[in-house]
Amino acid sequence: MTSAGKGNGRSGDRARAETGAAEGLKVRDRIIACATDLLGREGYGALSVSAVCKLADVTAPTLYWHFGNKEGLLAAILKESLRRDAEAFTAIDISKMSRREAFEAYLEALRRIVVSERPNNWVILSSLSEARHAAPEILAIIAEARRRQVDYNAEQLREHWGTRHPDMCVHLWLAYCNYISLLYQDTKSLALTEAALQSFKNAYFLLVGALGEPGAHEAGFAEALPALGYDPVPAKVGARPDPASANAPEATQPPAAPAGAGGNRRGAAKSGTSRAASLKRQQKESSR
């Protein structure tokens, strides 16, 4: 065979190998997509190799060739889900945004992920809560996925969203993720999901130190307190907060509520005390 013939042969082999690799990647992606859909719709208990193979129209040996076992498939599902979630945030260009605008963009990306894109990472991790009695390998994969999710979002809040008190934001994020996880026990409750997002937004605004912009203090209370059941004192949104308090590095506590909010709290406390006293009287009378 001539050198030209040998060269053409090698080129043909390389082309066939590349075609085969591309086809293999398509098959792998199809298996992951079908398994993710099954997990989101029917939960961890339905995630069997046979069910996934039927949906993806592949044989069991093909699935095992790509993923090794069920644990490998589960790891691939979680990795792909985390990648999609991360892309939603990294695609946002905050270089010309104020901190407030950047947070609003972040919240909108979060809303799209949680409400619109299903099944998503929250749904998947909620479905995997059924796996508490699963093999240690699967539990380790789930724990790692949760850790990566929290670490990623903590980094976003700390490095890209201008937060001054990252520890407060991490705790807020953990509480929020737990709220979402509880909501997704009923994955059709979109209204409740919207309520959770609004609750997250309100709580964030109450952590005024995390925004640190002129007027953030007043604007945060003006928007957040009514949703929390209080009647705040009318705020001057454009007013600048006290520079000493705005720049204090050790101010790790949320600011005190306005006078109107404090009055409501005191009223609620008195009401709660009187209800408790009334209940005690009723208990004494019934025991006579």
N, C-alpha and C positions, 0 to 999 in steps of 0.2 A: 504494500500500500504506500502511495506517495505521501510526502509530508503534508501536502495540501489536504489529502483525504483524511489523514490522521487529525489534522486541525479541525476539519469539518465535523469529524466524529466527536471530538471533545466538546465542540460548541453545541452539538446536538444533545450530548449527554447533560451538559450544564443547563440547557434550556428545559429539558425534560425534568431535571431535578428542581429547577425553580418553579416550574408549573406544578409539580407534585407538592412542593412545600406550600405554595399558595393555596392549592386545593385542601391540603391538610389543615391550614390555618382557618379556612372557611368552615370546615367540618368542626374544628375545635370551638370556634366562635358560636356555631349553631348549637352545639351541645350545651355550652354555657348559657346561651339565651333561653333555651328550652328548660333547662334545670332551674334557672332563676325565675322564670314565669311560673313553673310548677311550685316552687318554694313559696313564692309570693301569694299564689292563689289558694293553695291547700295546706301549706305548712310543712314542717320538717318531716312529719310522719309519712307524708306522701312521696318523699324524695328517695325513691328506690332506683337502683340501676336499671331495672327492666322498664319502669315508667318513663325514665328519661330517654332511654334508647328508643322507645316507641314514639315519643314526641319528636325526637331529633331524626328519626328514620336512620338509625345506625345500629350496628351490632354491638353486643357487650364487649367483644375483644377490641373493637375500635375505641370504645370509651376508655377501656383499661389502658390501651396503648398511649392515649393522650394524657390521661390523668393518674394512672397507676391504680387507684382505688377510689372509693367514695369520699374518703377524707381529702384526697387530692382534688377531686371535683369541687368539694365544698370550699376549699382554700381558693380555687380559681374563681368561684362565684363571688366570694367576699372581696377578693383583690380587684376584680373588675368593677364591682359596685362602688368600692372606695375610690377607684380611679375616676369614675364618672362624676361622683360627688365633688371631688377635688377640682376637676375641670370647670365646674360651674362657678367656682370662686376665683380660680386663677385667671379666668377669662376676663375678669373685671379690671379695668384700668382705672386705678384710683389716684394716679399721679396728679391730676388736675382737679380732684374733688376735695371739698372740705371734709373734716372728720365726720360731720353729721351726714353729708351726702354719701360718703363711703359706707357708713353704717346702713343707710337706707338701701344702698345697692346690695350690700351683704344680705340684708333682711329679705329683699326681693328674690335674690338667688336662692335663699333658703326656702322661701315660699314655693318657688317653682319645683324644687327638689321634693319637698314634703307633700305638696298638694297635687302637683301635676304629673310628675314622673313616677309612675308605678309599674312594677314593684321597685322600690328604692331601698337604700341601705337601712333606713329605719324599719321598713316593713320586713326586710330580710332578717335583720337582727332580732326583731320581735318574734318572727316565726321560729327562729332558732332557740327561743327561750324554752321551747318544748324539748330541747335536746339536753336538759340538765342531767338525765340519766344515761347519756350517750357515752361512747368510748372516750377515754382521756384525750386521745389525739384530736377528736372533734371539739371537745371543750376547750382545749388549748388554742385551737384555731379561732374559735369564737371570742375568747378572751383577748387574743392578739388583735383581732379586728376591732373590737371595742376600744382597746388601748390606742391603736393607730388613729381611729376616728377622733377621739378626744384630744390626743396629742396634736393632730393636724389643726383642729379648730382652735385649740389654745394658742398654737403658733400664729395662726391668722390674726387672732384678736391681739396678740402681743406685738407682733412685728409689723402688721400691715394696716391695722385699724386704729392706730394712734392711742391705744389705751395706756393710762398712767398707772393703773392698779391691776396688773394681769391676774393676780391670784383671785381677786374678786370675780373677774370675768370667767375664770376657769370654773369656779364653784357655780356661777350662774349657768354656764354652759352644761355642766353635769346635771344640774337640776332640770334644765330645759330638756335635755336628751331623755331623762327619766320620764318626764311628762309626756313627751312624744311617744315613748315606748308604751306607756300605759294607754294612750289614746288608740294606738294601733292594734290593741287587742280587738277593737272593732274598726277594721280598716276602711269602713264606708262612712265614718263620721267626719266628713269634710268640714262641717260647721264647727265641730269641736276642735278640729285641727287648726282652723282659722283662729279660734279663741285662744288656743295655746300659743300661736304665733304672736297674737296681740299681747298676751300676758308676758311673753318674752320681751317684747318691745317696751312695754310699760316698766318692767323690772329694770331693764337696761337703762332707761332714762332716769330712773331713780338713783342709779349708781353714777351720780353726776361727775365724779372724779374721772370716770372712764372717757368722758367726752371732752371736758376741759376747754370748751369754747365760750366766748362771750355770749351771755344769754342762755347758755345750756341749762343752768340751774332753774331759771324761771320757766323756760319752755318745757323742760322735762316734767316739772310738777304740774304745769297747766294742762298737759296732755295726759299724764299718768294718773293723777289722783282721782279724777272723776271715774275712771274705769275701775279704780280700786274701792269705790264707794264713798269717797270723801268730797266735800265741797271746798275747794281751795280758794284762798284769797286771790282776787284777780291779779295776774302777774304782768309786769312790763317785760315783754319778751325781749326787747332790744337792750335792756339794762345790762350793765357789765357787773359780774360778781366781784366780791371783794378780792383784790389781787393776792392778799395774804392767805386767804383761805383757798383760793383757786390753785395756788402753786405749792401749797404745803405738801411735802412728799410723804408725810406720815399719816395723812388723813385717809384712813382706810375704812371709815365707817360711812354709810349713807347719811346725807344731811338730815337734820331734823325737819319734820313736816311743818308746813305753815300753821298759823294759829287756828284757822278753820278746821284743818285736819285734826289737830290736837284736841279741839273741842269735841269733834265727833268721836274720837277715840275715848275721851273721858266719859262722854254720854253712853257709849257702848259698854264701857266698863261698869258704870252705875247700873245700867239695864241688866247686865249679866249678873251683878251682885243681887239685885232685887229678885230676879228669877230664881237664883239659887236659894234665897231665903224662903221664897214662896214654896219651892219644892220641898224644903225641909219641914215646913209647917204641915204640908199635905201628908208627908210620910209619918209625922208624929200622930196626926189625927187618924190615919188609917190603921195605925198600930194599936190604938186604944180599944 
